[in-house]
Amino acid sequence: MSGLADQYLIGVDLGGTKIHTALATENGNILAETRILTGTAGGPSYVIGQIAATIGQLQAQAGVPATSIKVVALGSPGPLNTSSGVIQFSPNLHWHDIPIKQLLEEQLSLKVIIDNDANLAALGEYVFGAGKGKENMVYITVSTGVGGGLILGRQLYHGASDGAGEIGHTIVLPDGPLCSCGARGCLEALSSGTAIAREARRLVESGSGKNILNRAGGDPKRISSVVVAAAAASGDPEAVSIIARAARFLGIGVANVINLLNPDMVVLGGGVMEIGELIWQGVRQEVEARTFQSSRTRAQIVPAALGQRSGVLGAIALAMQ
C-alpha cells in the first residue's frame, strides 16, 4: 500500500480545442504534462476516452502506478454541477447533461472531482500565480469569450448553484449586441476577441476598414482579433477605435466588480489582454472614472502570471485541497 509520500494528483483542463493534462506530487510539483486536441466531433465518449488515455500515458511517463493517484481534478466549460459531476451545458463542447465525473471514474477507477474551467484558472492564479497570498481576488479571462472566477475570503466562491463568477454575462450596455447566451449587451458580446472581430467585419461590410481587410488577405471571414490588433499596432485609426471600444466596456465590467466586491486584486488574463497597452489603458481609465476611491486604491489590477497553464495548475490546486 502506498504511503502518503507516494500519492500523486492529476489535473485536467478540458477546453473546446485542447485538453491539457498534468501529473503532480501532493505539494503541486508537476512531474509530467501534455496537451492534445479535444476532438469534440467524436462526441463525449471519444473525448472522455482521450482524457483517460492521456492520464495513462502520463502515469507511464512518470513511472507512477494508478494505485498512487489520489484524485483526478478536471476543469470544464460550464454551466456544471460540482457535486453531481454533470456538465449541464457547454456550447464549446456541444454537450448537454454529460455525467463526466461518473463516466471518468468508471473508466479510470479513480476519484474524480470537477469544477468550472474559469474557476480553476482563478484558483491557479491564486495558488501559483499573480494572486498568491491575497485575501480576495477576482480573475477575468478575456479571449474567445469572457469568463471569471472569484476567490473570496481565501476560498473559491461558487454561489448557490455553482453559477458565480460569470462576469462575461454581466450587462455593460443595455440593448447592446446579441451574446451567444441569448442576452443583449453582455461584457462578452462587447469585449471578447469574438466581439472585436465582429466589429471589424461590420466595419468592412459598411465599406470601410480597408487596412484591416488587407491584413486578412482580402477575406472578411479571416478577420480575427489578432488581425485587428496588428492593424491597431501599426497605427490604423479604425482598428485603434475598435480595440479602444472593447477596452472601454471591459473597464466598465472591471469597475462594477471592484465596486461590488472590493477585492485586493483583479487579475486579467487571456489572449485579448496580450494586445497590450491600448487595452490596459482603456481599462484603467474606466476604473478611475467609475469606482469609489477607497476600493480603487485597494484593488491592484494586474496581468495573469500563468498564461495558458492557469487552468491545469488550477486543477492541480483543486486536487491539493
C-alpha positions as CSV (number, residue, x, y, z in Angstrom):
1,M,0.0,0.0,0.0
2,S,1.3,3.5,-1.0
3,G,2.4,5.8,1.8
4,L,1.4,9.4,1.8
5,A,4.7,10.4,0.3
6,D,3.8,8.2,-2.8
7,Q,0.5,10.0,-3.5
8,Y,0.1,11.9,-6.8
9,L,-2.5,14.2,-8.3
10,I,-3.9,14.6,-11.8
11,G,-5.1,17.9,-13.2
12,V,-7.1,18.2,-16.5
13,D,-8.1,21.4,-18.3
14,L,-10.8,20.4,-20.8
15,G,-11.3,23.0,-23.5
16,G,-13.2,23.2,-26.7
17,T,-9.9,23.0,-28.7
18,K,-7.4,21.3,-26.4
19,I,-7.1,19.0,-23.4
20,H,-4.2,19.9,-21.1
21,T,-3.3,17.3,-18.5
22,A,-0.7,17.2,-15.8
23,L,0.6,14.8,-13.2
24,A,1.9,16.3,-9.9
25,T,3.1,15.4,-6.5
26,E,0.8,16.2,-3.5
27,N,2.5,19.6,-3.0
28,G,1.8,20.6,-6.6
29,N,5.2,19.9,-8.2
30,I,4.4,18.9,-11.8
31,L,6.2,15.8,-13.0
32,A,4.7,15.4,-16.5
33,E,2.2,17.3,-18.6
34,T,0.8,17.0,-22.1
35,R,-1.6,18.8,-24.5
36,I,-3.8,17.1,-27.1
37,L,-6.6,18.2,-29.4
38,T,-10.0,17.7,-27.9
39,G,-11.7,16.2,-30.9
40,T,-15.2,17.3,-30.0
41,A,-16.6,16.0,-33.2
42,G,-16.0,12.5,-31.8
43,G,-18.6,13.2,-29.1
44,P,-18.4,12.8,-25.3
45,S,-17.4,9.1,-25.2
46,Y,-14.5,9.8,-27.5
47,V,-13.3,12.9,-25.5
48,I,-13.6,11.0,-22.2
49,G,-11.6,8.1,-23.7
50,Q,-8.9,10.6,-24.8
51,I,-8.7,12.1,-21.2
52,A,-8.3,8.5,-19.8
53,A,-5.7,7.6,-22.3
54,T,-3.7,10.7,-21.7
55,I,-3.7,10.1,-17.9
56,G,-2.4,6.6,-18.6
57,Q,0.4,8.0,-20.7
58,L,1.5,10.5,-18.0
59,Q,1.5,7.7,-15.4
60,A,3.7,5.6,-17.6
61,Q,6.0,8.5,-18.4
62,A,6.4,9.4,-14.7
63,G,6.5,5.8,-13.6
64,V,3.5,6.2,-11.3
65,P,1.1,3.4,-10.7
66,A,-2.7,4.1,-10.8
67,T,-2.9,3.0,-7.1
68,S,-0.8,6.0,-6.2
69,I,-3.1,8.5,-7.8
70,K,-5.1,10.2,-5.0
71,V,-7.6,12.2,-7.2
72,V,-8.2,13.5,-10.7
73,A,-9.4,17.1,-10.8
74,L,-11.0,18.3,-14.0
75,G,-11.9,21.8,-15.2
76,S,-14.5,22.1,-17.9
77,P,-16.5,24.9,-19.6
78,G,-19.9,25.1,-17.8
79,P,-22.5,25.5,-16.6
80,L,-22.0,22.4,-14.5
81,N,-22.8,20.9,-11.1
82,T,-19.7,20.3,-9.0
83,S,-21.4,17.9,-6.5
84,S,-23.1,15.6,-9.1
85,G,-20.2,16.0,-11.6
86,V,-22.6,16.7,-14.5
87,I,-21.7,19.2,-17.3
88,Q,-25.2,20.6,-17.8
89,F,-24.5,22.6,-21.0
90,S,-21.3,23.5,-22.8
91,P,-21.6,25.5,-26.1
92,N,-17.8,25.0,-26.7
93,L,-18.0,21.2,-26.4
94,H,-21.6,21.0,-27.7
95,W,-22.5,18.8,-24.7
96,H,-25.8,18.6,-22.7
97,D,-26.2,16.8,-19.4
98,I,-23.0,14.7,-19.5
99,P,-22.2,12.9,-16.2
100,I,-18.4,13.3,-16.8
101,K,-17.4,12.5,-13.2
102,Q,-19.2,9.2,-13.2
103,L,-18.0,8.3,-16.7
104,L,-14.4,9.1,-16.0
105,E,-14.5,7.3,-12.6
106,E,-15.8,4.2,-14.4
107,Q,-13.0,4.3,-16.9
108,L,-10.2,5.1,-14.5
109,S,-11.3,3.5,-11.3
110,L,-10.1,6.7,-9.6
111,K,-11.8,9.5,-7.6
112,V,-12.7,12.4,-9.9
113,I,-13.8,16.0,-8.9
114,I,-14.8,18.7,-11.4
115,D,-15.2,22.5,-11.5
116,N,-15.8,25.3,-13.9
117,D,-12.7,26.0,-16.1
118,A,-12.6,29.7,-15.3
119,N,-13.0,29.0,-11.6
120,L,-9.9,26.7,-11.8
121,A,-7.9,29.3,-13.8
122,A,-8.7,31.7,-10.9
123,L,-7.6,29.1,-8.3
124,G,-4.4,28.5,-10.3
125,E,-3.6,32.2,-10.3
126,Y,-4.4,32.4,-6.6
127,V,-2.3,29.4,-5.5
128,F,0.6,29.5,-8.0
129,G,0.4,32.9,-9.8
130,A,-0.4,36.6,-9.6
131,G,-2.8,36.3,-6.7
132,K,-0.6,34.4,-4.2
133,G,-1.3,35.5,-0.6
134,K,-4.3,37.7,-1.4
135,E,-7.5,37.5,0.7
136,N,-9.9,38.5,-2.1
137,M,-9.1,38.1,-5.8
138,V,-11.1,38.3,-8.9
139,Y,-9.8,36.6,-12.1
140,I,-11.1,37.6,-15.5
141,T,-10.1,35.9,-18.7
142,V,-10.7,37.8,-22.0
143,S,-10.3,35.6,-25.0
144,T,-12.8,34.0,-27.4
145,G,-15.3,34.6,-24.6
146,V,-15.1,36.3,-21.3
147,G,-15.0,34.2,-18.1
148,G,-14.2,34.7,-14.4
149,G,-13.6,33.3,-11.0
150,L,-13.9,34.6,-7.5
151,I,-11.6,34.0,-4.6
152,L,-13.4,35.5,-1.5
153,G,-12.0,35.1,2.0
154,R,-9.3,32.8,0.5
155,Q,-11.9,30.4,-0.8
156,L,-13.2,29.8,-4.3
157,Y,-16.7,31.2,-4.3
158,H,-19.3,29.1,-6.2
159,G,-22.6,30.8,-5.3
160,A,-25.9,29.0,-4.6
161,S,-25.9,26.8,-7.7
162,D,-22.3,26.8,-9.0
163,G,-23.1,29.9,-11.1
164,A,-21.0,32.6,-9.5
165,G,-18.2,34.4,-11.4
166,E,-20.0,34.7,-14.8
167,I,-18.7,38.2,-15.4
168,G,-18.8,37.7,-19.1
169,H,-22.6,37.7,-18.8
170,T,-23.0,40.9,-16.7
171,I,-24.7,43.6,-18.8
172,V,-22.5,46.6,-19.7
173,L,-24.6,48.0,-22.5
174,P,-28.4,47.6,-22.2
175,D,-29.9,46.5,-25.6
176,G,-26.3,46.1,-26.9
177,P,-25.2,43.4,-29.3
178,L,-26.6,39.9,-29.0
179,C,-24.5,37.5,-27.0
180,S,-24.1,33.7,-27.6
181,C,-26.0,33.2,-24.3
182,G,-29.1,34.9,-25.8
183,A,-29.0,38.1,-23.9
184,R,-28.0,41.5,-25.2
185,G,-25.2,43.8,-24.1
186,C,-23.1,41.2,-22.1
187,L,-19.5,42.0,-21.5
188,E,-18.6,39.0,-23.6
189,A,-20.5,40.5,-26.6
190,L,-18.6,43.7,-26.3
191,S,-15.0,42.9,-25.2
192,S,-14.1,39.4,-26.2
193,G,-11.9,38.5,-29.2
194,T,-15.0,37.4,-30.9
195,A,-16.6,40.8,-30.4
196,I,-13.6,42.6,-31.7
197,A,-13.6,40.5,-34.9
198,R,-17.3,41.0,-35.3
199,E,-17.0,44.8,-35.1
200,A,-14.2,44.8,-37.6
201,R,-16.2,42.7,-40.1
202,R,-19.2,45.0,-39.6
203,L,-16.9,48.0,-40.5
204,V,-15.6,46.2,-43.6
205,E,-19.2,45.3,-44.7
206,S,-20.0,49.1,-44.5
207,G,-17.2,49.8,-47.0
208,S,-14.5,50.9,-44.5
209,G,-11.7,49.1,-42.7
210,K,-9.5,48.7,-45.8
211,N,-6.3,48.2,-43.8
212,I,-7.9,45.5,-41.6
213,L,-9.3,43.7,-44.7
214,N,-5.9,43.8,-46.4
215,R,-4.3,42.2,-43.3
216,A,-6.9,39.4,-43.6
217,G,-5.8,38.7,-47.2
218,G,-8.9,40.4,-48.5
219,D,-11.2,37.8,-46.9
220,P,-13.7,39.2,-44.3
221,K,-14.1,35.7,-42.8
222,R,-10.4,35.7,-41.9
223,I,-10.7,38.8,-39.8
224,S,-9.8,37.9,-36.2
225,S,-9.0,39.9,-33.0
226,V,-5.3,39.2,-33.8
227,V,-5.7,40.8,-37.2
228,V,-7.4,43.8,-35.7
229,A,-4.7,44.1,-33.0
230,A,-1.9,44.0,-35.6
231,A,-3.7,46.8,-37.6
232,A,-4.1,48.8,-34.4
233,A,-0.4,48.4,-33.5
234,S,0.5,49.8,-37.0
235,G,-1.5,52.9,-36.1
236,D,-4.6,52.2,-38.1
237,P,-7.2,54.6,-36.6
238,E,-10.2,52.3,-37.3
239,A,-8.6,49.3,-35.6
240,V,-7.5,51.5,-32.7
241,S,-11.1,52.7,-32.3
242,I,-12.4,49.1,-32.3
243,I,-9.9,48.0,-29.6
244,A,-10.5,51.1,-27.5
245,R,-14.2,50.4,-27.6
246,A,-13.7,46.9,-26.3
247,A,-11.3,48.2,-23.6
248,R,-13.9,50.7,-22.5
249,F,-16.6,48.1,-21.9
250,L,-14.1,45.8,-20.2
251,G,-13.1,48.7,-17.9
252,I,-16.8,49.2,-17.1
253,G,-17.0,45.5,-16.2
254,V,-13.9,45.6,-14.0
255,A,-15.2,48.8,-12.3
256,N,-18.5,47.1,-11.5
257,V,-16.6,44.1,-9.9
258,I,-14.4,46.5,-7.8
259,N,-17.5,48.4,-6.5
260,L,-19.4,45.2,-5.8
261,L,-16.7,43.0,-4.2
262,N,-14.0,45.4,-3.1
263,P,-11.2,42.9,-3.9
264,D,-7.5,43.2,-3.1
265,M,-6.7,42.3,-6.7
266,V,-8.2,41.9,-10.2
267,V,-6.2,39.6,-12.4
268,L,-6.7,39.9,-16.1
269,G,-5.7,37.1,-18.5
270,G,-6.5,35.7,-21.9
271,G,-5.3,36.5,-25.4
272,V,-7.1,39.9,-25.7
273,M,-5.1,41.3,-22.8
274,E,-1.9,40.5,-24.8
275,I,-2.9,43.2,-27.2
276,G,-1.1,45.4,-24.7
277,E,-1.2,49.0,-23.6
278,L,-4.2,50.0,-25.7
279,I,-6.4,47.6,-23.8
280,W,-4.9,48.2,-20.4
281,Q,-5.1,52.0,-20.7
282,G,-8.8,51.8,-21.6
283,V,-9.5,49.5,-18.5
284,R,-7.6,51.8,-16.2
285,Q,-9.4,55.0,-17.4
286,E,-12.8,53.5,-16.8
287,V,-11.9,52.1,-13.4
288,E,-10.5,55.5,-12.5
289,A,-13.7,57.2,-13.5
290,R,-16.3,54.7,-12.2
291,T,-15.1,53.3,-8.8
292,F,-15.1,54.5,-5.2
293,Q,-11.6,55.8,-4.3
294,S,-11.2,53.6,-1.3
295,S,-12.0,50.4,-3.3
296,R,-9.9,51.6,-6.3
297,T,-6.9,52.3,-4.2
298,R,-7.0,48.8,-2.7
299,A,-7.6,46.9,-5.9
300,Q,-4.4,46.1,-7.8
301,I,-5.2,45.4,-11.5
302,V,-2.5,43.1,-12.8
303,P,-1.8,40.7,-15.7
304,A,-2.2,37.0,-15.2
305,A,1.1,35.2,-14.5
306,L,0.4,31.7,-15.6
307,G,-0.7,32.1,-19.3
308,Q,-2.2,29.0,-20.8
309,R,-1.2,26.9,-17.8
310,S,-3.6,28.6,-15.4
311,G,-6.3,26.0,-16.0
312,V,-4.3,22.9,-15.5
313,L,-2.4,24.4,-12.5
314,G,-5.8,25.4,-11.0
315,A,-7.0,21.8,-11.4
316,I,-3.8,20.6,-9.5
317,A,-4.6,23.3,-6.9
318,L,-8.2,21.8,-6.6
319,A,-6.8,18.3,-6.2
320,M,-4.4,19.6,-3.5
321,Q,-7.4,20.8,-1.5
